[in-house]
Amino acid sequence: MKSTTWLRLAFMMFLEFFIWGAWFVTLGIFLDNNLHASGSQSAAVFSTQSWGAIIAPFIIGLIADRYFNAERILGVLHLIGALLMYQMYQSDAIGSFYPYVLSYMILFMPTLALVNSISFNQMQDPEKQFSSIRVLGTIGWIVAGLFISYVFIWDSKEAVAGGAMKYTFLMASVASLILGLYSFTLPKTPPRMAKGATTKIADILGLDALKLLKDKNFAIFFAASILICIPLAFYYQYASQYLSNIDIPNPAAKMSIGQASEVIFMLLLPVFFKRFGFKNTILIGMLAWTIRYALFAYGNSGDLAFMIILGIALHGVCYDFFFVSGQIYTDKKAGEKFKSAAQGLITLATYGVGMLIGFQIAGIIFDTYTLGENSFDWKMIWIIPSAIALVVFLLFAVLFKEKNEKTTEMN
C-alpha cells in the first residue's frame, strides 16, 4: 500500500471515531444535566445504538454491497449525519432529541462497516496492514475526549451546569461534515455483488451460522456473549455521568484512559492467548468487568479516586480479552464457509440484542436507586452489574469445556 493511501485511510478512520467519541462518551452527562432524562429515557436513547446495529446489516447488505460505491455511501451518510447532529445540538427536550439520535444511529452504525470495507479494499495483506490504520480510530476517540476536557473545557462542573455539553454535538456535526465531504475523495470501493444478484435475509443477518449453536461450547459462548453485554451497557450508559456527578475533574479526558488501555491490551492479547488459551483469556475479561464495577462502587472523588481511574483503565482487558478473543474464537469455529455469517451473528447478538437488553436493565436499576435530584445510590448501581458479570464468569468457567478446543495463535 502506498504511504499516501495509508494516510488517506488513516485520516478517514481518525475522523470516524473522533465523531463517535465527540458526543457518545459524554451523552449520559448531557441527558442528565441538559435534558433531565430519567433512567428509562436514558436507556431508550442509548438503545438507539443497538437498533442501529440491528438495522445496519440491511443497509450494507441491500444497498452498499449491490448498488453504490462504499465511499459514496459513507459520504452521504455522514453528510446527513451532520444535519442530524446539528438538530441534536439544538434540542432542548428528550422528546425532540430522541427521533434525531435514533435516525443518526441508524445511519452511523453502518459506517463502521463501510470504513473497514474501504480500508480492506486497498490492502494486499489486511492482517498486517489493517491494525496500523484502525488504531488511528482509537486515537481519534481519545483526541475527542481531550478536546472536550482541555481545549473547550465543556465538562467542568461550572460548564456542565451552564449546559455546555450540548456543544459536543456541534463539534461532532462539524467533524461529520468534514468526513462526509472527504469521503468522496477516498479510493473507489465498488459494490461486491453484481446488480440483480439475489440476497437472502438469512445471509444478511448471518442466520446460516445458527447451525454452529449445535456445538455445546459455542452455544455457551454465544449465550455468555449476550449476557456479558448487560454489565457492559451500564458502563456506556452511566460511567461519564457517574464521574461528573461525584465531581471527578475532566470526565471526558478520564474516560479516554479506557481507549488508551484498549490499544495496550490489544498488543498484549496475543501473548495471553498463546500462553493461557481461549477459555482463560476470556475468563480474565469477564472477571475484569466484576472488578471494574466493584472499584466504581467503592471508589470516590477523594482519597479513593485511584480506584475509579483503575476501573476505567481496565477497559482494555474488559473489551479486548472478551470481545476480540470471542471474534477470534468465532472465526476459528465457523471455518471458511460461515466465517462472515458467524461474525455478523455475534455482532447482532452482542451490540444488537445483548446491549438492547442491557440498556433497559441499566435504566431500571438507575431509576430504582435515584434518591432525588442529582442524588443517586451509585454503590448499588455499580454493585449490581458487578454481580451479573460474576455470575456470567462462574457459569462460563463451569460449563465451557476447552479440552477439545484448539486455540489459534495470533500473529
BASENU-539502 format. One record per residue (C-alpha): residue number from 1; residue in three letters; x, y negated, z. Coordinates in Angstrom, 2 decimals, m for minus. Each point is the difference from the previous one (the first is absolute). Last residue first. Layout:
BEGIN
<NUM "Ala" <X Y Z>>
...
END
This chain:
BEGIN
<411 "Asn" <0.49 13.31 14.55>>
<410 "Met" <m2.71 1.52 2.08>>
<409 "Glu" <0.16 3.64 0.96>>
<408 "Thr" <m3.26 1.88 m0.34>>
<407 "Thr" <m1.34 1.86 2.97>>
<406 "Lys" <m0.84 3.65 m0.32>>
<405 "Glu" <m3.22 0.80 1.84>>
<404 "Asn" <m0.61 3.61 0.99>>
<403 "Lys" <1.04 m0.46 3.62>>
<402 "Glu" <m1.52 m3.48 0.11>>
<401 "Lys" <m3.22 0.86 1.82>>
<400 "Phe" <m2.34 m2.94 0.61>>
<399 "Leu" <m2.57 0.77 2.74>>
<398 "Val" <1.88 m0.70 3.23>>
<397 "Ala" <2.10 m3.03 m0.92>>
<396 "Phe" <m2.82 m1.40 m2.17>>
<395 "Leu" <m2.50 0.22 2.84>>
<394 "Leu" <2.44 m1.53 2.48>>
<393 "Phe" <0.90 m2.96 m2.26>>
<392 "Val" <m3.65 m0.63 m0.92>>
<391 "Val" <m0.85 m0.12 3.73>>
<390 "Leu" <2.93 m2.35 0.66>>
<389 "Ala" <m1.09 m2.32 m2.82>>
<388 "Ile" <m3.50 m0.18 1.49>>
<387 "Ala" <1.46 m0.74 3.46>>
<386 "Ser" <2.09 m2.88 m1.35>>
<385 "Pro" <m3.06 m1.22 m1.92>>
<384 "Ile" <m1.88 m0.18 3.35>>
<383 "Ile" <2.85 m1.51 2.05>>
<382 "Trp" <0.22 m3.01 m2.34>>
<381 "Ile" <m3.50 m1.45 0.48>>
<380 "Met" <0.12 1.16 3.62>>
<379 "Lys" <3.03 m2.16 0.80>>
<378 "Trp" <m1.27 m2.83 m2.18>>
<377 "Asp" <m3.00 m0.61 2.25>>
<376 "Phe" <m0.98 m3.14 m1.86>>
<375 "Ser" <m0.60 m3.67 0.71>>
<374 "Asn" <m0.14 m2.50 m2.86>>
<373 "Glu" <m3.68 m0.69 0.83>>
<372 "Gly" <m1.13 2.72 2.37>>
<371 "Leu" <0.92 3.49 1.17>>
<370 "Thr" <0.39 1.70 m3.39>>
<369 "Tyr" <0.65 3.64 0.86>>
<368 "Thr" <m3.05 1.52 m1.71>>
<367 "Asp" <0.28 m2.38 m2.96>>
<366 "Phe" <3.60 1.12 m0.60>>
<365 "Ile" <m0.90 3.68 0.33>>
<364 "Ile" <m2.81 m0.36 m2.56>>
<363 "Gly" <2.25 m1.91 m2.42>>
<362 "Ala" <2.79 2.58 0.34>>
<361 "Ile" <m2.50 2.77 m0.74>>
<360 "Gln" <m1.16 m1.76 m3.18>>
<359 "Phe" <3.56 m0.73 m1.13>>
<358 "Gly" <1.01 3.62 0.58>>
<357 "Ile" <m2.88 1.49 m1.99>>
<356 "Leu" <0.88 m2.15 m3.02>>
<355 "Met" <3.70 0.69 0.59>>
<354 "Gly" <m0.54 3.73 m0.24>>
<353 "Val" <m2.40 m0.07 m2.97>>
<352 "Gly" <1.90 m2.32 m2.35>>
<351 "Tyr" <3.57 m0.70 1.10>>
<350 "Thr" <0.38 3.58 1.23>>
<349 "Ala" <m2.32 2.31 m1.97>>
<348 "Leu" <0.15 m1.98 m3.26>>
<347 "Thr" <3.79 m0.16 0.23>>
<346 "Ile" <0.15 3.74 0.71>>
<345 "Leu" <m2.26 0.75 m2.99>>
<344 "Gly" <2.00 m2.20 m2.34>>
<343 "Gln" <3.22 1.69 1.07>>
<342 "Ala" <m1.60 3.39 m0.63>>
<341 "Ala" <m1.31 m0.97 m3.44>>
<340 "Ser" <3.39 m1.30 m1.08>>
<339 "Lys" <1.81 3.20 0.99>>
<338 "Phe" <m2.74 2.46 m0.98>>
<337 "Lys" <1.68 1.86 m2.86>>
<336 "Glu" <3.60 m0.81 0.88>>
<335 "Gly" <m0.07 1.49 3.48>>
<334 "Ala" <m2.57 m0.93 2.63>>
<333 "Lys" <1.83 1.25 3.08>>
<332 "Lys" <3.21 m1.89 m0.75>>
<331 "Asp" <m1.71 m3.30 m0.84>>
<330 "Thr" <m2.20 0.29 3.08>>
<329 "Tyr" <3.05 0.54 2.22>>
<328 "Ile" <1.74 m3.03 m1.51>>
<327 "Gln" <m3.11 m2.14 0.44>>
<326 "Gly" <m0.33 1.21 3.59>>
<325 "Ser" <3.59 m0.93 0.75>>
<324 "Val" <m0.78 m3.48 m1.35>>
<323 "Phe" <m3.14 m0.24 2.12>>
<322 "Phe" <1.20 1.51 3.27>>
<321 "Phe" <3.68 m0.79 0.44>>
<320 "Asp" <m0.20 m3.18 m2.07>>
<319 "Tyr" <m2.99 m1.61 1.71>>
<318 "Cys" <0.45 0.67 3.69>>
<317 "Val" <3.80 0.04 m0.14>>
<316 "Gly" <0.18 m3.31 m1.88>>
<315 "His" <m2.74 m1.49 2.18>>
<314 "Leu" <2.02 0.73 3.13>>
<313 "Ala" <1.35 m3.56 m0.13>>
<312 "Ile" <m3.48 m1.31 0.90>>
<311 "Gly" <m0.03 2.13 3.16>>
<310 "Leu" <3.51 m1.14 0.84>>
<309 "Ile" <m1.13 m3.61 m0.28>>
<308 "Ile" <m2.93 0.77 2.31>>
<307 "Met" <2.24 1.68 2.55>>
<306 "Phe" <2.51 m2.86 m0.19>>
<305 "Ala" <m2.77 m2.36 1.18>>
<304 "Leu" <0.15 1.68 3.41>>
<303 "Asp" <1.47 m2.99 1.87>>
<302 "Gly" <m2.63 m2.34 m1.40>>
<301 "Ser" <m2.30 0.43 m3.00>>
<300 "Asn" <m1.27 3.37 1.26>>
<299 "Gly" <0.58 3.71 m0.44>>
<298 "Tyr" <m2.11 2.79 1.52>>
<297 "Ala" <m2.55 0.56 m2.76>>
<296 "Phe" <2.30 m0.96 m2.87>>
<295 "Leu" <2.65 2.45 1.20>>
<294 "Ala" <m2.67 2.70 0.32>>
<293 "Tyr" <m1.07 m0.88 m3.55>>
<292 "Arg" <3.51 0.54 m1.34>>
<291 "Ile" <0.58 3.21 1.97>>
<290 "Thr" <m3.07 1.73 m1.43>>
<289 "Trp" <0.74 m1.19 m3.54>>
<288 "Ala" <3.62 1.18 0.36>>
<287 "Leu" <m1.29 3.44 0.95>>
<286 "Met" <m1.65 0.29 m3.42>>
<285 "Gly" <3.19 m0.99 m1.84>>
<284 "Ile" <2.11 2.40 2.07>>
<283 "Leu" <m2.56 2.71 m0.82>>
<282 "Ile" <0.48 m0.75 m3.71>>
<281 "Thr" <3.73 0.58 0.30>>
<280 "Asn" <m0.48 3.15 2.08>>
<279 "Lys" <m2.35 1.51 m2.56>>
<278 "Phe" <2.00 m0.97 m3.08>>
<277 "Gly" <3.42 1.30 1.03>>
<276 "Phe" <2.30 m1.13 2.81>>
<275 "Arg" <3.38 m0.45 m1.69>>
<274 "Lys" <m0.94 m0.57 m3.63>>
<273 "Phe" <m3.08 m2.11 0.69>>
<272 "Phe" <1.76 m1.94 2.74>>
<271 "Val" <2.91 m0.89 m2.29>>
<270 "Pro" <m2.27 m0.74 m2.96>>
<269 "Leu" <m2.07 m2.36 2.20>>
<268 "Leu" <2.91 m2.19 1.09>>
<267 "Leu" <m0.20 m2.29 m3.06>>
<266 "Met" <m3.76 m0.35 0.40>>
<265 "Phe" <0.69 m0.59 3.67>>
<264 "Ile" <1.94 m3.17 m0.76>>
<263 "Val" <m2.46 m1.40 m2.55>>
<262 "Glu" <m2.97 0.65 2.29>>
<261 "Ser" <1.90 m1.64 2.83>>
<260 "Ala" <0.02 m3.25 m1.98>>
<259 "Gln" <m3.72 0.39 m0.68>>
<258 "Gly" <m0.73 0.35 3.71>>
<257 "Ile" <2.16 m2.99 0.85>>
<256 "Ser" <m2.35 m1.95 m2.30>>
<255 "Met" <m2.56 0.08 2.83>>
<254 "Lys" <2.23 m2.24 2.11>>
<253 "Ala" <0.13 m2.56 m2.81>>
<252 "Ala" <m3.80 m0.13 m0.18>>
<251 "Pro" <m0.28 m0.08 3.81>>
<250 "Asn" <2.22 m3.10 0.37>>
<249 "Pro" <m0.19 m0.24 3.82>>
<248 "Ile" <m1.72 2.75 2.04>>
<247 "Asp" <m2.87 m1.88 1.66>>
<246 "Ile" <m2.16 2.91 1.18>>
<245 "Asn" <m2.67 m0.80 m2.60>>
<244 "Ser" <2.49 m0.54 m2.83>>
<243 "Leu" <1.70 3.34 0.48>>
<242 "Tyr" <m3.35 1.78 0.32>>
<241 "Gln" <m1.40 m1.70 m3.11>>
<240 "Ser" <3.07 1.17 m1.92>>
<239 "Ala" <m0.46 3.59 1.20>>
<238 "Tyr" <m3.79 0.13 m0.40>>
<237 "Gln" <m1.13 1.32 m3.37>>
<236 "Tyr" <3.17 1.44 m1.49>>
<235 "Tyr" <1.05 1.63 3.25>>
<234 "Phe" <m3.46 1.30 0.89>>
<233 "Ala" <m0.33 1.49 m3.50>>
<232 "Leu" <3.08 2.16 0.56>>
<231 "Pro" <m1.72 1.57 3.03>>
<230 "Ile" <m2.77 1.31 m2.31>>
<229 "Cys" <2.40 0.74 m2.87>>
<228 "Ile" <1.42 2.87 2.05>>
<227 "Leu" <m3.32 1.85 m0.44>>
<226 "Ile" <0.00 m0.09 m3.81>>
<225 "Ser" <3.58 1.23 m0.31>>
<224 "Ala" <m0.61 2.63 2.69>>
<223 "Ala" <m2.86 1.45 m2.06>>
<222 "Phe" <2.24 0.25 m3.09>>
<221 "Phe" <2.87 1.48 2.03>>
<220 "Ile" <m2.32 2.67 1.39>>
<219 "Ala" <m1.34 0.73 m3.49>>
<218 "Phe" <3.56 0.19 m1.32>>
<217 "Asn" <0.90 2.55 2.66>>
<216 "Lys" <m3.09 2.08 m0.65>>
<215 "Asp" <0.55 0.17 m3.79>>
<214 "Lys" <m3.52 0.05 m1.45>>
<213 "Leu" <0.24 m3.78 0.27>>
<212 "Leu" <2.17 0.05 m3.11>>
<211 "Lys" <m3.21 0.69 m1.96>>
<210 "Leu" <m0.93 m3.60 0.71>>
<209 "Ala" <2.73 m1.05 m2.45>>
<208 "Asp" <m2.50 0.00 m2.86>>
<207 "Leu" <m1.73 m2.82 1.88>>
<206 "Gly" <2.77 m2.43 m0.90>>
<205 "Leu" <m2.43 m2.91 m0.06>>
<204 "Ile" <0.62 m0.87 m3.66>>
<203 "Asp" <0.23 3.63 m1.12>>
<202 "Ala" <m3.26 0.93 1.75>>
<201 "Ile" <m1.68 m2.99 m1.65>>
<200 "Lys" <0.88 1.58 m3.33>>
<199 "Thr" <1.73 m1.95 m2.75>>
<198 "Thr" <m0.58 0.61 m3.68>>
<197 "Ala" <2.35 m1.45 m2.58>>
<196 "Gly" <m1.72 m2.57 m2.22>>
<195 "Lys" <2.90 m2.41 0.11>>
<194 "Ala" <3.26 1.85 0.52>>
<193 "Met" <1.24 0.27 3.52>>
<192 "Arg" <3.08 m1.53 1.62>>
<191 "Pro" <m0.98 m3.61 m0.71>>
<190 "Pro" <2.90 m2.27 m1.06>>
<189 "Thr" <2.56 m1.46 2.44>>
<188 "Lys" <1.64 m3.02 m1.62>>
<187 "Pro" <2.82 m1.51 2.00>>
<186 "Leu" <m1.15 m2.93 2.18>>
<185 "Thr" <m0.75 m3.46 m1.43>>
<184 "Phe" <m3.78 0.33 0.46>>
<183 "Ser" <0.60 0.86 3.65>>
<182 "Tyr" <1.56 m3.41 0.67>>
<181 "Leu" <m3.37 m1.74 m0.40>>
<180 "Gly" <m1.71 2.24 2.55>>
<179 "Leu" <3.09 0.06 2.21>>
<178 "Ile" <m0.01 m3.79 0.24>>
<177 "Leu" <m3.76 m0.15 0.61>>
<176 "Ser" <0.32 2.67 2.68>>
<175 "Ala" <2.76 m1.99 1.71>>
<174 "Val" <m2.21 m3.11 0.00>>
<173 "Ser" <m2.94 1.96 1.41>>
<172 "Ala" <2.19 1.65 2.65>>
<171 "Met" <1.14 m3.43 1.22>>
<170 "Leu" <m3.62 m1.21 0.05>>
<169 "Phe" <m1.03 3.11 1.91>>
<168 "Thr" <2.72 m0.64 2.59>>
<167 "Tyr" <m1.43 m3.51 0.32>>
<166 "Lys" <m3.01 1.42 1.85>>
<165 "Met" <2.26 0.73 2.96>>
<164 "Ala" <0.20 m3.74 0.76>>
<163 "Gly" <m3.30 m0.02 1.91>>
<162 "Gly" <1.05 m2.54 2.63>>
<161 "Ala" <0.19 2.67 2.72>>
<160 "Val" <2.31 2.00 m2.28>>
<159 "Ala" <2.23 m3.05 m0.46>>
<158 "Glu" <0.22 m0.63 3.74>>
<157 "Lys" <0.83 3.62 0.84>>
<156 "Ser" <2.57 0.20 m2.78>>
<155 "Asp" <m1.04 2.14 m2.97>>
<154 "Trp" <0.00 m2.64 m2.73>>
<153 "Ile" <3.65 m0.97 0.49>>
<152 "Phe" <0.39 m0.94 m3.69>>
<151 "Val" <3.66 1.01 m0.36>>
<150 "Tyr" <0.66 2.07 3.13>>
<149 "Ser" <m3.05 2.11 0.77>>
<148 "Ile" <m1.99 0.11 m3.25>>
<147 "Phe" <3.11 m0.05 m2.21>>
<146 "Leu" <1.57 2.78 2.07>>
<145 "Gly" <m3.09 2.15 m0.47>>
<144 "Ala" <0.02 m0.55 m3.77>>
<143 "Val" <3.74 0.79 m0.08>>
<142 "Ile" <m0.67 3.38 1.65>>
<141 "Trp" <m2.66 0.97 m2.56>>
<140 "Gly" <2.31 m1.05 m2.85>>
<139 "Ile" <2.82 2.07 1.53>>
<138 "Thr" <m2.32 3.02 0.02>>
<137 "Gly" <m0.76 m0.60 m3.66>>
<136 "Leu" <3.70 m0.42 m0.77>>
<135 "Val" <0.44 3.52 1.39>>
<134 "Arg" <m2.08 1.27 m2.92>>
<133 "Ile" <2.65 m1.08 m2.53>>
<132 "Ser" <2.97 1.78 1.57>>
<131 "Ser" <m2.28 2.97 0.77>>
<130 "Phe" <m1.02 0.40 m3.65>>
<129 "Gln" <3.44 0.62 m1.52>>
<128 "Lys" <1.15 3.33 1.40>>
<127 "Glu" <m3.22 1.99 m0.13>>
<126 "Pro" <m1.18 m2.04 m3.01>>
<125 "Asp" <2.84 1.18 m2.27>>
<124 "Gln" <m0.42 m1.50 m3.49>>
<123 "Met" <m2.11 m2.85 1.29>>
<122 "Gln" <m2.01 m2.63 m1.89>>
<121 "Asn" <m3.37 1.80 0.15>>
<120 "Phe" <0.55 0.73 3.68>>
<119 "Ser" <m0.06 m3.73 0.81>>
<118 "Ile" <m3.19 m0.79 m1.90>>
<117 "Ser" <m1.68 3.04 1.54>>
<116 "Asn" <1.08 m0.99 3.50>>
<115 "Val" <m1.27 m3.57 m0.46>>
<114 "Leu" <m3.30 1.48 m1.24>>
<113 "Ala" <m0.45 2.36 2.96>>
<112 "Leu" <0.14 m2.84 2.52>>
<111 "Thr" <m2.08 m2.14 m2.39>>
<110 "Pro" <m2.93 2.41 0.48>>
<109 "Met" <m0.29 m1.13 3.66>>
<108 "Phe" <m0.28 m3.68 m0.94>>
<107 "Leu" <m3.24 m0.01 m2.01>>
<106 "Ile" <m2.18 1.89 2.49>>
<105 "Met" <1.86 m1.88 2.74>>
<104 "Tyr" <m0.97 m3.38 m1.47>>
<103 "Ser" <m3.66 0.86 m0.49>>
<102 "Leu" <m0.26 1.13 3.63>>
<101 "Val" <1.91 m3.08 1.20>>
<100 "Tyr" <m2.31 m2.31 m1.97>>
<99 "Pro" <m3.22 1.70 1.10>>
<98 "Tyr" <1.14 m0.11 3.67>>
<97 "Phe" <0.93 m3.70 0.28>>
<96 "Ser" <m3.49 m1.45 m0.55>>
<95 "Gly" <m1.56 2.03 2.80>>
<94 "Ile" <3.06 m0.27 2.23>>
<93 "Ala" <m0.27 m3.77 0.03>>
<92 "Asp" <2.39 m2.85 m0.92>>
<91 "Ser" <1.06 1.07 m3.47>>
<90 "Gln" <2.32 m2.37 m1.89>>
<89 "Tyr" <3.09 2.19 0.23>>
<88 "Met" <m2.08 3.05 m0.97>>
<87 "Gln" <m1.12 m1.93 m3.10>>
<86 "Tyr" <3.66 m0.64 m0.83>>
<85 "Met" <0.69 3.71 0.37>>
<84 "Leu" <m2.81 0.74 m2.43>>
<83 "Leu" <1.48 m2.38 m2.57>>
<82 "Ala" <3.50 1.46 0.41>>
<81 "Gly" <m1.44 3.51 m0.26>>
<80 "Ile" <m1.52 m0.85 m3.38>>
<79 "Leu" <3.50 m0.94 m1.15>>
<78 "His" <1.43 3.07 1.73>>
<77 "Leu" <m2.41 2.38 m1.73>>
<76 "Val" <0.60 m1.61 m3.40>>
<75 "Gly" <3.77 0.25 0.28>>
<74 "Leu" <m0.01 3.60 1.20>>
<73 "Ile" <m2.38 0.91 m2.83>>
<72 "Arg" <2.45 m1.55 m2.46>>
<71 "Glu" <3.00 1.78 1.54>>
<70 "Ala" <m1.81 3.35 m0.17>>
<69 "Asn" <m0.70 m0.27 m3.72>>
<68 "Phe" <m3.67 0.46 m0.78>>
<67 "Tyr" <m2.45 2.74 m1.04>>
<66 "Arg" <0.51 3.47 1.43>>
<65 "Asp" <2.23 0.30 3.07>>
<64 "Ala" <m0.84 m3.48 1.26>>
<63 "Ile" <m3.77 0.28 m0.47>>
<62 "Leu" <m1.58 3.29 1.13>>
<61 "Gly" <2.82 1.49 2.04>>
<60 "Ile" <1.46 m3.21 1.46>>
<59 "Ile" <m3.32 m1.70 0.76>>
<58 "Phe" <m1.53 3.29 1.14>>
<57 "Pro" <3.01 0.82 2.18>>
<56 "Ala" <m0.35 m3.40 1.75>>
<55 "Ile" <m3.56 0.59 1.28>>
<54 "Ile" <0.96 2.06 3.05>>
<53 "Ala" <3.07 m2.11 0.81>>
<52 "Gly" <m2.05 m3.20 m0.33>>
<51 "Trp" <m2.65 1.43 2.29>>
<50 "Ser" <2.76 0.79 2.48>>
<49 "Gln" <1.45 m3.51 m0.16>>
<48 "Thr" <m3.52 m1.40 0.37>>
<47 "Ser" <m0.08 1.84 3.32>>
<46 "Phe" <2.01 m2.86 1.51>>
<45 "Val" <m2.95 m2.35 m0.49>>
<44 "Ala" <m2.59 2.47 1.33>>
<43 "Ala" <2.17 0.76 3.02>>
<42 "Ser" <0.36 m3.72 0.70>>
<41 "Gln" <m3.80 m0.28 m0.01>>
<40 "Ser" <m0.31 2.98 2.34>>
<39 "Gly" <2.56 m1.49 2.39>>
<38 "Ser" <m1.72 m3.38 0.00>>
<37 "Ala" <1.13 m2.83 m2.25>>
<36 "His" <0.68 m3.50 1.32>>
<35 "Leu" <0.62 m1.26 m3.56>>
<34 "Asn" <3.10 m2.11 0.67>>
<33 "Asn" <1.42 1.45 3.21>>
<32 "Asp" <m0.96 3.68 m0.16>>
<31 "Leu" <m0.14 0.52 m3.76>>
<30 "Phe" <3.16 m2.04 m0.54>>
<29 "Ile" <1.98 1.86 2.67>>
<28 "Gly" <m1.10 3.36 m1.44>>
<27 "Leu" <0.99 m1.09 m3.52>>
<26 "Thr" <3.54 m0.85 1.14>>
<25 "Val" <1.67 2.99 m1.66>>
<24 "Phe" <m2.39 m0.03 m2.97>>
<23 "Trp" <0.63 m3.59 m1.06>>
<22 "Ala" <3.53 m0.52 m1.32>>
<21 "Gly" <0.88 3.69 0.28>>
<20 "Trp" <m2.19 0.88 m2.98>>
<19 "Ile" <1.27 m2.85 m2.16>>
<18 "Phe" <3.62 0.63 0.95>>
<17 "Phe" <m0.65 3.64 m0.90>>
<16 "Glu" <m0.75 m0.66 m3.64>>
<15 "Leu" <2.40 m2.97 m0.21>>
<14 "Phe" <3.02 2.13 0.94>>
<13 "Met" <m1.10 2.82 m2.32>>
<12 "Met" <m0.21 m2.37 m2.98>>
<11 "Phe" <3.34 m1.56 0.93>>
<10 "Ala" <1.57 3.49 0.10>>
<9 "Leu" <m1.51 0.85 m3.40>>
<8 "Arg" <1.49 m3.08 m1.66>>
<7 "Leu" <3.34 0.46 1.76>>
<6 "Trp" <0.22 3.64 m1.05>>
<5 "Thr" <m0.81 m0.93 m3.59>>
<4 "Thr" <2.79 m2.60 0.03>>
<3 "Ser" <2.40 2.59 1.42>>
<2 "Lys" <m0.78 2.31 m2.91>>
<1 "Met" <m1.29 3.45 0.90>>
END
